[in-house]
Amino acid sequence: MKKKLMIIEFPDAALKQTPQYATPGALKTDFAVWLYEREVLTLAQAARLCDQTRLQFQKTLKSKGVYLHYSSEDLKRDVQNM
């Protein structure tokens, strides 16, 4: 997968107040969750963005109180595949 470097600057004061969130991994994960919530990325795409498996990302979503996107079309397809 091709990657693009993105640099984001934060004020020192903001990062010092929230050190647990100030790691690159935590920021990537929160960004992936944010994009998934807004249906910009699929589950698989968001998981790849934060270097997690789909199952790991589902657990991340659960820990943050975010529900999986599951449409009526998804349900119909699952019922047909039973």
Backbone as ProteinMPNN parsed JSONL, in Angstrom:
{"seq_chain_A": "MKKKLMIIEFPDAALKQTPQYATPGALKTDFAVWLYEREVLTLAQAARLCDQTRLQFQKTLKSKGVYLHYSSEDLKRDVQNM", "coords_chain_A": {"N_chain_A": [[0.838, -1.161, 0.0], [0.579, 2.169, -0.868], [1.882, 4.981, 0.825], [1.418, 8.206, 2.32], [3.158, 10.878, 3.705], [2.149, 12.811, 6.425], [2.222, 15.714, 8.251], [1.342, 16.984, 11.334], [0.937, 19.703, 13.413], [0.814, 20.4, 16.87], [-0.011, 22.475, 19.65], [2.313, 22.65, 22.356], [1.231, 22.829, 24.951], [-1.323, 21.681, 24.714], [-0.705, 19.005, 24.156], [0.695, 18.271, 26.443], [-1.281, 18.279, 28.36], [-2.794, 16.097, 27.74], [-1.318, 13.493, 27.684], [-1.67, 10.711, 27.216], [-3.015, 10.566, 24.848], [-1.364, 11.625, 23.023], [0.304, 10.187, 21.37], [1.629, 8.982, 18.253], [0.381, 6.585, 17.376], [-2.03, 6.497, 18.865], [-3.279, 8.807, 17.927], [-3.569, 8.165, 15.203], [-5.323, 6.007, 15.415], [-7.6, 7.205, 16.607], [-8.243, 8.98, 14.551], [-8.846, 7.177, 12.495], [-11.119, 5.941, 13.602], [-12.822, 8.161, 13.711], [-13.113, 8.736, 10.953], [-14.345, 6.348, 10.146], [-16.748, 6.441, 11.617], [-18.038, 8.506, 10.287], [-18.552, 7.365, 7.923], [-16.678, 7.563, 5.905], [-14.571, 5.867, 5.538], [-14.408, 2.308, 5.086], [-14.829, -0.505, 7.322], [-12.626, -2.24, 6.996], [-10.788, -0.549, 5.669], [-10.397, 1.486, 7.575], [-9.304, -0.012, 9.662], [-6.886, -0.805, 8.491], [-5.682, 1.698, 8.259], [-4.957, 2.341, 10.877], [-3.239, 0.309, 11.446], [-4.326, -2.153, 12.374], [-5.966, -5.358, 12.736], [-9.122, -6.36, 11.287], [-10.742, -7.446, 13.287], [-9.442, -6.527, 15.621], [-9.877, -3.794, 15.246], [-12.647, -3.685, 15.391], [-12.95, -4.241, 18.101], [-11.717, -1.976, 19.105], [-13.531, -0.027, 18.221], [-15.759, -0.791, 19.755], [-14.769, -0.279, 22.333], [-14.756, 2.442, 22.285], [-17.361, 3.081, 22.102], [-18.599, 3.05, 19.612], [-20.754, 2.062, 17.069], [-21.03, -0.716, 14.778], [-21.406, -0.348, 11.258], [-24.19, -1.518, 9.76], [-26.235, -2.384, 7.383], [-29.651, -2.721, 6.094], [-29.451, -4.03, 3.705], [-27.086, -5.451, 4.082], [-27.985, -7.248, 6.026], [-29.952, -8.689, 4.558], [-28.305, -9.916, 2.632], [-26.718, -11.507, 4.312], [-28.662, -13.246, 5.365], [-29.458, -14.587, 3.037], [-27.131, -15.966, 2.505], [-27.06, -17.899, 4.398]], "CA_chain_A": [[0.0, 0.0, 0.0], [1.318, 3.419, -0.947], [1.599, 5.851, 1.964], [1.77, 9.609, 2.188], [3.538, 11.471, 4.977], [1.372, 13.986, 6.806], [2.726, 16.279, 9.498], [0.357, 17.816, 12.022], [1.541, 20.374, 14.561], [-0.061, 20.69, 17.993], [0.64, 23.279, 20.69], [2.863, 21.849, 23.45], [0.314, 22.824, 26.096], [-2.401, 20.72, 24.457], [-0.167, 17.649, 24.257], [1.075, 18.012, 27.838], [-2.5, 18.051, 29.142], [-3.384, 14.806, 27.361], [-0.195, 12.682, 27.202], [-2.073, 9.382, 26.759], [-3.537, 10.682, 23.49], [-0.395, 12.364, 22.219], [1.201, 9.307, 20.622], [1.201, 8.828, 16.855], [-0.551, 5.463, 17.249], [-3.338, 6.888, 19.405], [-3.87, 9.787, 17.012], [-3.996, 7.449, 13.992], [-6.504, 5.217, 15.757], [-8.741, 8.115, 16.768], [-8.58, 9.496, 13.225], [-9.504, 6.082, 11.781], [-12.46, 5.811, 14.185], [-13.572, 9.343, 13.271], [-13.456, 8.549, 9.539], [-15.297, 5.242, 10.064], [-18.038, 6.938, 12.12], [-18.638, 9.375, 9.273], [-18.695, 6.513, 6.735], [-15.691, 7.928, 4.884], [-13.815, 4.636, 5.337], [-15.023, 1.05, 5.497], [-14.187, -1.126, 8.476], [-11.31, -2.74, 6.585], [-9.917, 0.591, 5.377], [-10.068, 2.146, 8.839], [-8.398, -0.907, 10.384], [-5.564, -0.69, 7.857], [-5.136, 3.022, 8.554], [-4.327, 2.347, 12.205], [-2.413, -0.906, 11.553], [-5.01, -3.173, 13.157], [-6.8, -6.29, 11.986], [-10.529, -5.954, 11.376], [-11.242, -7.83, 14.611], [-8.893, -5.567, 16.584], [-10.537, -2.505, 15.063], [-14.003, -3.826, 15.937], [-12.81, -4.105, 19.555], [-11.433, -0.555, 19.334], [-14.805, 0.678, 18.077], [-16.578, -1.109, 20.925], [-14.222, 0.412, 23.507], [-15.044, 3.872, 22.135], [-18.811, 3.244, 22.025], [-18.996, 3.265, 18.214], [-21.439, 0.89, 16.534], [-20.703, -1.136, 13.416], [-22.376, 0.006, 10.214], [-24.801, -2.762, 9.28], [-27.454, -1.93, 6.706], [-30.659, -3.744, 5.803], [-28.907, -4.813, 2.586], [-26.145, -6.392, 4.688], [-28.789, -8.284, 6.668], [-30.531, -9.529, 3.499], [-27.226, -10.719, 2.052], [-26.339, -12.518, 5.294], [-29.739, -14.238, 5.436], [-29.385, -15.384, 1.807], [-25.928, -16.799, 2.551], [-27.168, -18.897, 5.48]], "C_chain_A": [[0.896, 1.242, 0.0], [0.91, 4.314, 0.219], [2.072, 7.262, 1.682], [2.076, 10.15, 3.582], [2.714, 12.725, 5.227], [1.896, 14.462, 8.158], [1.665, 17.216, 10.069], [1.038, 18.411, 13.247], [0.475, 20.69, 15.603], [0.681, 21.587, 18.975], [1.127, 22.37, 21.823], [1.888, 21.737, 24.617], [-0.802, 21.8, 25.914], [-1.905, 19.295, 24.623], [0.225, 17.301, 25.688], [-0.142, 17.72, 28.706], [-3.114, 16.686, 28.864], [-2.305, 13.855, 26.845], [-0.593, 11.305, 26.679], [-2.591, 9.397, 25.327], [-2.514, 11.265, 22.526], [0.591, 11.476, 21.472], [0.716, 9.2, 19.182], [0.183, 7.7, 16.671], [-1.949, 5.809, 17.73], [-4.033, 7.876, 18.479], [-4.354, 9.121, 15.729], [-5.268, 6.652, 14.257], [-7.732, 6.104, 15.893], [-9.188, 8.69, 15.427], [-9.316, 8.428, 12.417], [-10.932, 5.883, 12.287], [-13.345, 6.954, 13.704], [-14.016, 9.193, 11.814], [-14.469, 7.421, 9.356], [-16.686, 5.698, 10.513], [-18.775, 7.756, 11.071], [-18.822, 8.669, 7.93], [-17.829, 6.985, 5.57], [-14.874, 6.696, 4.525], [-14.656, 3.432, 5.747], [-14.291, 0.535, 6.732], [-12.77, -1.573, 8.121], [-10.332, -1.596, 6.322], [-9.475, 1.289, 6.661], [-9.1, 1.296, 9.662], [-6.987, -0.82, 9.817], [-4.896, 0.639, 8.204], [-4.414, 3.041, 9.9], [-3.589, 1.041, 12.5], [-3.018, -1.948, 12.494], [-5.692, -4.16, 12.215], [-8.242, -5.8, 12.099], [-11.107, -6.285, 12.749], [-10.722, -6.875, 15.687], [-9.615, -4.224, 16.48], [-11.976, -2.55, 15.565], [-13.973, -3.672, 17.455], [-12.514, -2.653, 19.929], [-12.721, 0.249, 19.248], [-15.683, 0.457, 19.306], [-16.093, -0.341, 22.147], [-14.515, 1.91, 23.474], [-16.545, 4.145, 21.981], [-19.33, 3.516, 20.625], [-19.593, 1.967, 17.68], [-20.97, 0.578, 15.12], [-21.791, -0.673, 12.462], [-22.909, -1.301, 9.633], [-26.157, -2.396, 8.697], [-28.447, -3.078, 6.52], [-30.208, -4.611, 4.629], [-27.898, -5.842, 3.095], [-26.9, -7.556, 5.326], [-29.381, -9.232, 5.632], [-29.479, -10.454, 2.9], [-26.809, -11.827, 3.017], [-27.392, -13.615, 5.4], [-29.697, -15.143, 4.211], [-28.2, -16.347, 1.834], [-25.977, -17.859, 3.64], [-27.467, -20.264, 4.928]], "O_chain_A": [[1.848, 1.339, 0.776], [-0.27, 4.397, 0.561], [3.003, 7.483, 0.907], [1.328, 9.899, 4.527], [2.594, 13.59, 4.359], [1.995, 13.676, 9.101], [1.164, 18.11, 9.388], [1.65, 17.686, 14.032], [-0.61, 21.176, 15.282], [1.898, 21.464, 19.113], [0.433, 21.428, 22.205], [1.74, 20.665, 25.203], [-1.182, 21.125, 26.871], [-2.616, 18.458, 25.178], [0.098, 16.148, 26.098], [-0.037, 16.987, 29.689], [-3.88, 16.177, 29.682], [-2.36, 13.444, 25.686], [0.072, 10.774, 25.788], [-2.607, 8.361, 24.662], [-2.786, 11.383, 21.332], [1.612, 11.963, 20.989], [-0.481, 9.317, 18.921], [-0.766, 7.84, 15.9], [-2.938, 5.46, 17.086], [-5.243, 7.789, 18.272], [-5.421, 9.462, 15.218], [-6.177, 6.624, 13.428], [-8.791, 5.787, 15.351], [-10.384, 8.867, 15.195], [-10.294, 8.73, 11.733], [-11.851, 5.679, 11.493], [-14.496, 6.731, 13.329], [-15.163, 9.488, 11.48], [-15.356, 7.518, 8.508], [-17.685, 5.38, 9.867], [-20.001, 7.7, 10.983], [-19.197, 9.288, 6.934], [-18.194, 6.83, 4.405], [-14.523, 6.492, 3.363], [-15.502, 3.523, 6.636], [-13.262, 1.078, 7.13], [-11.827, -1.31, 8.866], [-9.168, -1.674, 6.717], [-8.305, 1.641, 6.808], [-8.182, 1.827, 10.287], [-6.011, -0.766, 10.565], [-3.685, 0.694, 8.418], [-3.376, 3.686, 10.04], [-3.343, 0.708, 13.659], [-2.315, -2.548, 13.307], [-5.961, -3.849, 11.054], [-8.544, -4.927, 12.913], [-11.871, -5.501, 13.311], [-11.478, -6.461, 16.566], [-9.927, -3.596, 17.492], [-12.475, -1.563, 16.106], [-14.862, -3.048, 18.035], [-12.999, -2.158, 20.946], [-12.982, 1.106, 20.093], [-16.277, 1.398, 19.833], [-16.899, 0.188, 22.912], [-14.521, 2.568, 24.514], [-16.956, 5.284, 21.758], [-20.379, 4.138, 20.458], [-19.0, 0.898, 17.826], [-20.57, 1.465, 14.366], [-22.965, -0.615, 12.829], [-22.149, -2.094, 9.077], [-27.109, -2.131, 9.431], [-28.127, -4.243, 6.757], [-30.545, -5.793, 4.564], [-27.855, -6.97, 2.604], [-26.501, -8.712, 5.183], [-29.321, -10.449, 5.805], [-29.736, -11.639, 2.687], [-26.573, -12.959, 2.595], [-27.049, -14.792, 5.513], [-29.884, -16.353, 4.338], [-28.265, -17.427, 1.247], [-25.035, -18.637, 3.79], [-27.591, -21.223, 5.69]]}, "name": "protein", "num_of_chains": 1, "seq": "MKKKLMIIEFPDAALKQTPQYATPGALKTDFAVWLYEREVLTLAQAARLCDQTRLQFQKTLKSKGVYLHYSSEDLKRDVQNM"}
